[in-house]
């Protein structure tokens, strides 16, 4: 089982949790179900639920009614770090969204390394 961590910025922003809280309750529940599945399956999660994007960044895919929320995440050992979420409006995940997840990952890993010194 993997530990799911919601990334929190140095300023205290929890982008993924804030995104989910801004959605209708039923959509949020569906996301929670998918996050639970991801925690148990890890990198073996089925492609209908997750997709590898690039440079060790993945997307958690949820579809509920006309909503297509996505949460980008990465693995850090036995941790799954949820970076932030957005509503998908195009076929492919925009490059800017992937770059944002990479920046968050770099900041998270640097901060984690500082804390372990």
N, C-alpha and C positions, 0 to 999 in steps of 0.2 A: 504494500500500500504506500502511496506517495502522500506527502504532506503538501497541501495546497496553501500557498501564501499569496495574499493580496498585496501587491507592491504599494508602499506608502512613500511618497516623496519626502524630501527633507523638510518641506513646508507643512507636511501632514496631509497632503492630498492623497486620497485612495481612489484612483481613477476608475478601476474596474467596479468597485463597490458602488461608487457614486453613479456610474453608468447604469448598473442594474437597478438601483433604487429609483432612477428616473423613468423606468419602463413600467407598463402595466403589471400588476401583481402576478397575473397568470404567466406572463412572459418571464418574469423574475424566477418563478418557481421552476419553470422549464430549464432555465439556465442553471439553477441550483442542482437539478437532476443530472444535467450533463457534466457539471463540475464534479459531482460525486462519482459518476462513471469514470471520468478522467482520472480521479484520484486512485481508483481501484485498478484501472487498466494501464495507466501510465503510457509509455511509448507504444504499447500494443493496442491502443484504442483504435476502433474501426474507422475507416476513412469517411463513413457517413457522418461521423461526429468531429473528426479532427482532420487537419490538413497541414502538411509541412509547407512552409512558404519559402524561406531561404535563411541561410546563415543561422541555423538552430532556432529560428522563430517559427512558431506554430499558431494555427488559429483553431479555436473551439467554435464549431459551427452549430447554430441552433436555428430552427425554423419553427415559428409558431404563428398561425394565421398569416397575416401579410407582413409580419416582422421577420427580419433576418439579422438578429444581433450576432456579432462576432466578438470574441475576446481573444486577444493575442497573448501568448504566453511562451515561456521557455523553461527548460529543465536546468536545475542546479543541483546535481547529485540526486538525492531522493526527494527533492522539493520541486513542485510545479509553481512557478511564479507567474501570477496573472498580472499583466501589465496594465491594460485598459481595454475598453470596449467601444464599439461603434456599430451603427446600423449599416449594413451592407446595401449599397445602392447600385453597384456595377457588378459585372460578371467577375472581374478579377479584383483582388485586394489592392487598393492604390499603393503605389510605391511609398508615398509619404507616410502612410500608416505603418508600413513595415519599418521604415527608417526611425519612426518615433519609438517603436518597440525595441529596436536595437539600442537607441540612446538610453532608454530606461534600463535595459539589461546592463549596459556598461556602467551606469551610475549605481545600480543595485550591487553589482559584483565588486565595484571599487569600494563602496560603503561597507559591504560585508567583510572585505579584506581588511579594512581599517579597524573594524570592530574586533577582529580576531588577532590583531597585533598585540 
